[in-house]
Amino acid sequence: MESFRVWVRPLDYEYLICVDGVENAHWLLERLSGSFVFRSAQPISQQGGSAMCSFQVPCNSQLPFSRFQKVLAAIPEVTFLRVAATH
């Protein structure tokens, strides 16, 4: 699998994850669900006319934002961009 770009930002009770490509978003969601437990995720949404997709996973006390960033950055296929997501 080729690498793809990922941005993340914290929301009130969730992390918003923006991914370059819908197939990549599905793959990443599957990968994350195997890495840690979350009860649910918002469906993947795609910006009209764009390859950018996003989904949200709930925040939890066992996975603070800084640790979540490290989880994403440790995935070899992910090019993690440490900038605020603008989706």
Buried (B, 14 or more C-beta within 10 A) or exposed (E): EEEBBBBBBBEEEBBBBBBBBBEBBBBBBEBBEEEEEBEEBEEBBBEEEEBBBBBBBBBBEEBEEEEBBEBBBEBEEBBBBEEEBEB
